[in-house]
Amino acid sequence: MKRYFLHPLRAVTYFLLLTASVVWISFEGGLLPWLSFFALVIQYPAFLLYLLYVNHFLFIHQQSLGIRLTKSQETGYKLILQNGGLIPIGYLKLDLEDKAARLNGSDLTVPMVLPANKRLEKDAALTCLYAGTYYTGVLSYSVSDIFGIFLHTFDVPQKFRVIVNPGITGDAAEAFDGKLPVKEALFQSGIKDELLGNDLKSYEKGDRAAAVHWKLYARSGELFVRLNENRDVGMFTILLAAESVKEESIDDIIMRDGFLTFAVSAAYYFASRNKPVELIYPKGGFISSIVDSYESFESFFLSITEGMYYSGTESARIKYEEEAYRLVKEGRRVLTIFEKDFAGKETDKVAEDE
């Protein structure tokens, strides 16, 4: 994607100078007026060639000291700029992403000149503010003509994508210990019903009529039976209902940060108590992970922090909802966590020691 900007006042100044050179030629002629005229005329054809040169010979590479970063912790960052051609690249300005992460300790935003066939390295300190996977660092760069009339912006061909680990907070522990409301939801054509404190199974002949969940039957047309609320719950199935994020905005990053943090905190809650829990989440297809120990928690943690996404169109999301409904019909105890509920909520609490 390329972007263009025209500075109106400087453009007017340029055309006034061009007009003045034409008037100068018409009145005096001679070598100097003609040189000034041709210098102004060939400026922008030459600038177009310069843009092609920059696009072809400028190499930008970014890297961090670690493959996986930790939210809110500073780590080393290196930017490598290389001019592979025989002409210096001047009027070069780097455009940084500054909402999801911070780069400190380097003059990366100052316009620079990159000599011909030279390599320039710049070190900085990178702090990622949110968990998840997203692009940061230098996202694009701009070059302008010598008059500063036209500014042309190129996207960096190979953007710097980070994987940022979330922290473990106490919100999940509070939720599962009954200190915060937790919604257990069913999917069926967008219908959901709170089932906190009730384990359900599909109705079978001989089940007591008093145990039927009549409110749910009125909404869905399906019969479910309440089980004994005081019996051992056994294994939860936690369905992580991620959103289909098409554009990576700061609002999407904040939402995914809160969602990831709660998801890994919920898994840690069960792992720390040696209680099994099944977590289902989208990663192209549908991934199911059983977490019942610190070892299985680590495997789930590494997988889910690499990113959640649906392959294909919105129909993938519909299939995901159908999967949730199928699990409930099987009599499974399904807890659904909706990513959209975390929109606009930033997480900064650290879990207390268990």
FENUR-V536552 format. One record per residue. N is the residue number from 0. RES is the residue in three letters. PHI is phi as a letter, one per 30 degrees, with the letter a starting at -180 (none if undefined). OMEGA is omega in degrees with one decimal (999 if undefined). NEAR is the number of other ideal C-beta (glycine too) atoms within 10 Angstrom. Layout:
N:RES:PHI:OMEGA:NEAR ; N:RES:PHI:OMEGA:NEAR
This chain:
0:MET:none:-179.1:6 ; 1:LYS:c:-178.3:10 ; 2:ARG:b:-176.2:12 ; 3:TYR:b:175.7:8 ; 4:PHE:b:179.6:11 ; 5:LEU:c:177.8:9 ; 6:HIS:d:-171.9:16 ; 7:PRO:e:-175.4:8 ; 8:LEU:d:179.8:8 ; 9:ARG:d:176.6:14 ; 10:ALA:d:177.3:14 ; 11:VAL:d:178.7:11 ; 12:THR:d:179.3:13 ; 13:TYR:d:-178.1:19 ; 14:PHE:d:173.9:11 ; 15:LEU:d:177.6:10 ; 16:LEU:d:179.0:15 ; 17:LEU:d:177.5:15 ; 18:THR:d:-179.7:11 ; 19:ALA:d:179.1:14 ; 20:SER:d:176.7:20 ; 21:VAL:d:177.8:15 ; 22:VAL:d:179.5:11 ; 23:TRP:d:178.0:16 ; 24:ILE:d:-176.7:15 ; 25:SER:d:-178.8:9 ; 26:PHE:c:-172.8:8 ; 27:GLU:c:-173.3:10 ; 28:GLY:i:178.3:10 ; 29:GLY:j:-174.4:9 ; 30:LEU:d:-174.8:7 ; 31:LEU:d:177.6:12 ; 32:PRO:e:179.4:18 ; 33:TRP:d:177.0:14 ; 34:LEU:d:178.7:11 ; 35:SER:d:-179.9:17 ; 36:PHE:d:-178.5:17 ; 37:PHE:d:177.1:11 ; 38:ALA:d:178.6:12 ; 39:LEU:d:-176.0:18 ; 40:VAL:d:-175.4:13 ; 41:ILE:d:-178.1:11 ; 42:GLN:e:-172.6:16 ; 43:TYR:d:166.4:15 ; 44:PRO:e:177.2:9 ; 45:ALA:d:179.5:12 ; 46:PHE:d:176.9:17 ; 47:LEU:d:176.0:12 ; 48:LEU:d:178.3:12 ; 49:TYR:d:177.8:19 ; 50:LEU:d:177.4:15 ; 51:LEU:d:179.1:9 ; 52:TYR:d:-178.9:16 ; 53:VAL:d:-178.1:21 ; 54:ASN:d:-176.2:13 ; 55:HIS:d:-170.0:10 ; 56:PHE:c:179.3:17 ; 57:LEU:d:179.6:20 ; 58:PHE:c:179.6:13 ; 59:ILE:b:177.9:19 ; 60:HIS:b:179.7:14 ; 61:GLN:b:178.6:20 ; 62:GLN:a:175.7:13 ; 63:SER:c:-177.2:17 ; 64:LEU:d:179.8:10 ; 65:GLY:b:176.7:14 ; 66:ILE:d:176.5:8 ; 67:ARG:c:-179.1:13 ; 68:LEU:c:178.9:22 ; 69:THR:c:-178.5:15 ; 70:LYS:e:174.8:19 ; 71:SER:i:176.1:14 ; 72:GLN:c:-177.4:13 ; 73:GLU:d:177.4:14 ; 74:THR:b:-179.0:15 ; 75:GLY:d:-179.1:13 ; 76:TYR:b:179.6:26 ; 77:LYS:b:175.5:15 ; 78:LEU:c:179.2:21 ; 79:ILE:c:176.6:13 ; 80:LEU:c:-179.6:21 ; 81:GLN:b:173.9:16 ; 82:ASN:c:-176.8:22 ; 83:GLY:d:-177.8:12 ; 84:GLY:c:-176.7:15 ; 85:LEU:c:179.9:9 ; 86:ILE:b:177.3:14 ; 87:PRO:d:175.1:13 ; 88:ILE:c:-179.6:21 ; 89:GLY:c:179.9:15 ; 90:TYR:h:-178.1:16 ; 91:LEU:c:-179.7:18 ; 92:LYS:b:-179.6:16 ; 93:LEU:c:178.8:21 ; 94:ASP:c:-174.4:17 ; 95:LEU:c:169.2:17 ; 96:GLU:d:-172.9:18 ; 97:ASP:b:-179.9:12 ; 98:LYS:c:-179.1:15 ; 99:ALA:c:-177.8:21 ; 100:ALA:a:179.4:22 ; 101:ARG:b:173.9:16 ; 102:LEU:c:-177.4:20 ; 103:ASN:b:171.9:11 ; 104:GLY:j:178.7:13 ; 105:SER:a:-178.4:14 ; 106:ASP:c:-174.4:10 ; 107:LEU:d:-175.8:18 ; 108:THR:c:-179.2:12 ; 109:VAL:d:176.5:8 ; 110:PRO:e:-172.5:13 ; 111:MET:b:174.4:16 ; 112:VAL:c:-179.8:12 ; 113:LEU:c:-177.0:19 ; 114:PRO:d:-179.8:12 ; 115:ALA:d:175.8:12 ; 116:ASN:h:-179.3:13 ; 117:LYS:b:178.6:13 ; 118:ARG:c:-179.0:12 ; 119:LEU:b:178.2:13 ; 120:GLU:c:178.5:10 ; 121:LYS:b:179.1:18 ; 122:ASP:c:179.1:10 ; 123:ALA:a:176.9:17 ; 124:ALA:c:-177.3:13 ; 125:LEU:c:174.7:24 ; 126:THR:b:178.7:16 ; 127:CYS:d:-172.5:25 ; 128:LEU:c:-175.4:18 ; 129:TYR:b:176.5:25 ; 130:ALA:d:178.9:25 ; 131:GLY:k:176.5:28 ; 132:THR:b:-178.8:17 ; 133:TYR:a:178.8:25 ; 134:TYR:d:176.7:16 ; 135:THR:a:-177.6:27 ; 136:GLY:i:179.0:23 ; 137:VAL:d:-179.5:21 ; 138:LEU:c:-178.8:16 ; 139:SER:a:176.5:18 ; 140:TYR:b:-175.3:19 ; 141:SER:b:172.8:16 ; 142:VAL:b:-179.6:22 ; 143:SER:b:177.1:20 ; 144:ASP:d:-174.7:20 ; 145:ILE:d:177.5:11 ; 146:PHE:c:-178.8:16 ; 147:GLY:i:-179.0:12 ; 148:ILE:d:-179.8:21 ; 149:PHE:c:174.2:20 ; 150:LEU:b:-177.6:16 ; 151:HIS:c:-177.0:19 ; 152:THR:c:175.8:17 ; 153:PHE:c:167.9:18 ; 154:ASP:d:176.0:12 ; 155:VAL:d:-177.0:18 ; 156:PRO:e:179.5:9 ; 157:GLN:c:-176.9:9 ; 158:LYS:d:-176.7:16 ; 159:PHE:c:-178.8:21 ; 160:ARG:c:-177.5:13 ; 161:VAL:c:169.3:23 ; 162:ILE:c:-174.0:17 ; 163:VAL:c:-179.5:24 ; 164:ASN:d:174.9:20 ; 165:PRO:d:174.3:24 ; 166:GLY:c:176.4:19 ; 167:ILE:c:179.7:22 ; 168:THR:c:-179.4:20 ; 169:GLY:c:-176.6:16 ; 170:ASP:d:-178.8:19 ; 171:ALA:d:179.1:24 ; 172:ALA:d:178.1:20 ; 173:GLU:d:-179.2:15 ; 174:ALA:d:-176.7:19 ; 175:PHE:d:174.9:19 ; 176:ASP:d:176.0:11 ; 177:GLY:i:-179.2:10 ; 178:LYS:d:176.8:11 ; 179:LEU:b:179.0:11 ; 180:PRO:d:175.5:8 ; 181:VAL:b:-179.7:18 ; 182:LYS:c:169.6:15 ; 183:GLU:c:-168.8:21 ; 184:ALA:b:172.0:18 ; 185:LEU:c:173.1:24 ; 186:PHE:c:165.2:22 ; 187:GLN:a:-178.7:18 ; 188:SER:h:177.8:9 ; 189:GLY:i:-179.2:6 ; 190:ILE:d:174.5:12 ; 191:LYS:b:-175.7:16 ; 192:ASP:b:179.4:16 ; 193:GLU:d:-176.3:13 ; 194:LEU:b:-176.0:21 ; 195:LEU:e:177.9:10 ; 196:GLY:i:-177.9:11 ; 197:ASN:b:171.8:17 ; 198:ASP:c:-172.6:18 ; 199:LEU:c:168.7:21 ; 200:LYS:b:178.1:17 ; 201:SER:d:-178.6:13 ; 202:TYR:d:174.5:16 ; 203:GLU:b:-179.1:9 ; 204:LYS:e:-178.8:4 ; 205:GLY:j:177.0:5 ; 206:ASP:d:-178.0:15 ; 207:ARG:d:178.9:8 ; 208:ALA:d:-178.8:8 ; 209:ALA:d:-177.9:8 ; 210:ALA:d:-179.0:15 ; 211:VAL:d:176.5:15 ; 212:HIS:d:-172.4:20 ; 213:TRP:d:179.4:11 ; 214:LYS:d:178.6:11 ; 215:LEU:d:178.4:21 ; 216:TYR:d:-179.7:13 ; 217:ALA:d:-178.0:9 ; 218:ARG:d:-169.9:15 ; 219:SER:c:-176.5:18 ; 220:GLY:i:179.4:8 ; 221:GLU:c:-179.9:15 ; 222:LEU:c:174.3:14 ; 223:PHE:b:-177.7:24 ; 224:VAL:c:175.9:19 ; 225:ARG:d:174.3:18 ; 226:LEU:c:-179.4:15 ; 227:ASN:e:-176.6:9 ; 228:GLU:d:-175.4:9 ; 229:ASN:c:-178.5:7 ; 230:ARG:d:178.4:8 ; 231:ASP:d:-174.4:6 ; 232:VAL:d:-176.5:11 ; 233:GLY:i:-173.9:10 ; 234:MET:c:171.7:13 ; 235:PHE:d:162.3:19 ; 236:THR:c:-179.2:19 ; 237:ILE:c:179.2:22 ; 238:LEU:c:-179.1:26 ; 239:LEU:c:-175.8:22 ; 240:ALA:d:-179.1:20 ; 241:ALA:d:176.5:25 ; 242:GLU:d:174.2:18 ; 243:SER:d:-176.2:15 ; 244:VAL:d:-180.0:18 ; 245:LYS:c:179.0:7 ; 246:GLU:c:-176.9:6 ; 247:GLU:d:178.8:15 ; 248:SER:c:179.4:13 ; 249:ILE:d:177.7:14 ; 250:ASP:d:176.9:13 ; 251:ASP:d:-179.0:18 ; 252:ILE:d:178.8:23 ; 253:ILE:d:179.1:21 ; 254:MET:d:-179.9:24 ; 255:ARG:d:177.6:25 ; 256:ASP:e:179.5:25 ; 257:GLY:d:-179.8:23 ; 258:PHE:d:179.4:29 ; 259:LEU:d:-178.0:29 ; 260:THR:d:179.3:27 ; 261:PHE:d:-177.6:22 ; 262:ALA:d:-179.0:25 ; 263:VAL:d:177.1:25 ; 264:SER:d:176.6:23 ; 265:ALA:d:178.3:25 ; 266:ALA:d:179.8:23 ; 267:TYR:d:178.5:21 ; 268:TYR:e:-179.4:24 ; 269:PHE:d:-179.3:24 ; 270:ALA:d:-178.3:22 ; 271:SER:d:179.2:15 ; 272:ARG:c:-179.1:13 ; 273:ASN:h:175.9:9 ; 274:LYS:c:-177.2:16 ; 275:PRO:d:174.5:15 ; 276:VAL:b:176.1:23 ; 277:GLU:c:178.2:19 ; 278:LEU:c:-180.0:24 ; 279:ILE:c:-177.2:19 ; 280:TYR:a:-178.5:22 ; 281:PRO:d:174.5:22 ; 282:LYS:a:-167.2:15 ; 283:GLY:i:169.5:12 ; 284:GLY:c:-179.5:11 ; 285:PHE:c:-178.2:14 ; 286:ILE:c:176.1:15 ; 287:SER:c:178.9:10 ; 288:SER:b:174.0:18 ; 289:ILE:c:179.0:15 ; 290:VAL:c:178.5:25 ; 291:ASP:b:-179.9:16 ; 292:SER:a:178.4:15 ; 293:TYR:d:179.9:12 ; 294:GLU:d:178.8:9 ; 295:SER:d:175.8:17 ; 296:PHE:d:179.9:21 ; 297:GLU:d:178.7:13 ; 298:SER:d:177.6:13 ; 299:PHE:d:-178.6:21 ; 300:PHE:e:-178.9:22 ; 301:LEU:d:-177.7:12 ; 302:SER:d:-172.2:15 ; 303:ILE:d:-179.7:22 ; 304:THR:d:175.1:19 ; 305:GLU:d:176.0:13 ; 306:GLY:k:174.5:18 ; 307:MET:c:-178.5:24 ; 308:TYR:a:176.5:14 ; 309:TYR:c:174.2:20 ; 310:SER:c:179.7:9 ; 311:GLY:j:-173.2:11 ; 312:THR:c:-179.7:9 ; 313:GLU:d:179.5:9 ; 314:SER:d:177.2:9 ; 315:ALA:d:178.7:16 ; 316:ARG:d:179.2:16 ; 317:ILE:d:177.3:12 ; 318:LYS:d:178.8:14 ; 319:TYR:d:178.3:21 ; 320:GLU:d:177.2:18 ; 321:GLU:d:177.4:12 ; 322:GLU:d:178.8:16 ; 323:ALA:d:-179.7:21 ; 324:TYR:d:178.7:17 ; 325:ARG:d:180.0:12 ; 326:LEU:d:-179.6:19 ; 327:VAL:d:179.6:26 ; 328:LYS:d:177.8:15 ; 329:GLU:d:-179.0:11 ; 330:GLY:j:179.5:15 ; 331:ARG:d:176.9:18 ; 332:ARG:c:-172.2:20 ; 333:VAL:c:173.3:24 ; 334:LEU:c:-178.1:20 ; 335:THR:c:176.9:21 ; 336:ILE:c:-177.5:22 ; 337:PHE:c:179.8:16 ; 338:GLU:d:-177.4:21 ; 339:LYS:d:177.7:10 ; 340:ASP:d:-178.6:13 ; 341:PHE:c:-179.2:21 ; 342:ALA:d:177.0:15 ; 343:GLY:i:-178.5:8 ; 344:LYS:c:178.6:13 ; 345:GLU:c:-178.9:12 ; 346:THR:c:178.2:21 ; 347:ASP:b:-179.1:10 ; 348:LYS:d:177.2:12 ; 349:VAL:c:-177.5:11 ; 350:ALA:d:174.2:17 ; 351:GLU:d:178.5:8 ; 352:ASP:d:-179.7:4 ; 353:GLU:d:999:10
